């Protein structure tokens, strides 16, 4: 099924490029890029209004292919092949690697202290203090 994702991605890129080209070739109200290639002339291959109808129909189908490939890629992204859908919780089948605490007969089981205690307040001698300055009398 991985090949389907590559095929859909290729189809999406080709259809997006074709939409870009087809939109640029269509003749707007003024002389756009389509007039440079002769799509506005009456003596063209499709006739006076045939080119506009052909280009707009082709653009419509290219857009339909683009949106269908986008929907297919989105479906494949959210439903991968290897995903197993099981009923139950997220932790189903999880085995704990932490051994159970021994029950000492009290109502609250004893749990070893896994978190080290916070350090106590530093002694006053360990904190350096600024030397006290004695005020001097102004010199006369």
N, C-alpha and C positions, 0 to 999 in steps of 0.2 A: 504493500500500500504506500510505501514511501515514494514510489515512482509517480503516483497520482498527484502528490503534492508538487513535484517538479513540473509535471505536465500542466497543472492548474496555474502555477506561477508563470510558466512560459506563455500560456494563453492570455493571462492577465497583462503581461508586459506588451505582447503583440497587439492586443485589443486597445490598450491605452495609447500606444503610439499611433495606431490607425485612427483613433478618435481625434488625436491632436492634428494629424495631417488632414483628415476630412473636414474638420472645423475650419482650419486655415484655408482650405480650397473653396469653401462655400462663399458665394458672393453676398456681401452685405448690402446696406443701403448705398454706400459709396463704393469706390473702387478699392477693394481690399486685395489680398493676395490671390484670390481666385481669378481676378481679371488679368493678372500677369500671365497666367497659364492659358488664357483664352476661354475660360468657362462662361464668360458673359457674352460671347459672340453668338449670333443667331445661326451661323453655319457650322456649329460644332457637331460632334458625333451624336449627341443626344437631342439635338434641336434646341430651340430657344428656351423652353422651360424644362426640358428633359434632364439636363444636368443638375439643376437644383433639386428636382424630385429624386433623382438617382443618388445624389450625395446625401440628401437628408435621410432617405431610407437606409442607405449603407451606414450612416452615422448612428441611426436608431438601433440597428442590429449589432453594431460594434459595442454600443453602450449596454445592450442586453447581455451580450457575451461577457463584458467586463464585470457587470454586477453579479452574474451567475458564478463567475470564477472567484470573485471576492467572497461570495456567500459560501462556496465550497471550501476555500482556504480558511475561512473563519470557523466553519464546522470542524474541519480537520484539526485546527489548532486547539479547540476546546474539547475534542473527543479523540485523544490519541489512541493508537491501536493497542498499546500495552496496558491501558488502564483497566483495572479489574474493579467492577462495581460490586461491592459486598454490602449486605445489610449489617449494620452495627456502627459502633463509634470509631473514632479516629485511632484510639489506643487498643483496638481489638488485635489480639495476638502479640501484644508487647510483653516482653518478659523483663522484670525488674532485675537489675544486677546488684542492687543494694540488699545486703542480708537483713533479715527481720531482727528487730531488737528483742532481746530476751525479756520475758515477762517475769518481773520479780514479785508478783502477787499483789502489787499495789494497784490502785484504781488508775493511776496515770503511769503508762510505761516509761521506763527510763530511756532517754535518748542521749547518746554521747554528744558532748559539746563539739559540733563540727565547725562552729564559727569561733575564731579566737576572740577573747575578751578585748574590749577597747582599752587602750593604755590609760593609766590613771593620770591624774594631774601631775605635771612636772614639779619637782621640789623647787622651792624658792631660791635655793642656792644655785641651781642649774641655770636660772634665767639671769643673764647679766643686767645690771641696772646702771643707769647713768650716774657718774660721780656727782655728789651733792656739792654745789658751789656755795661758798659763804659770801654773803654780800659784803663788800668793802666800803668803807666810808670814803666819800669823795675827798680828793686831795685839795688842801687849801693853799 
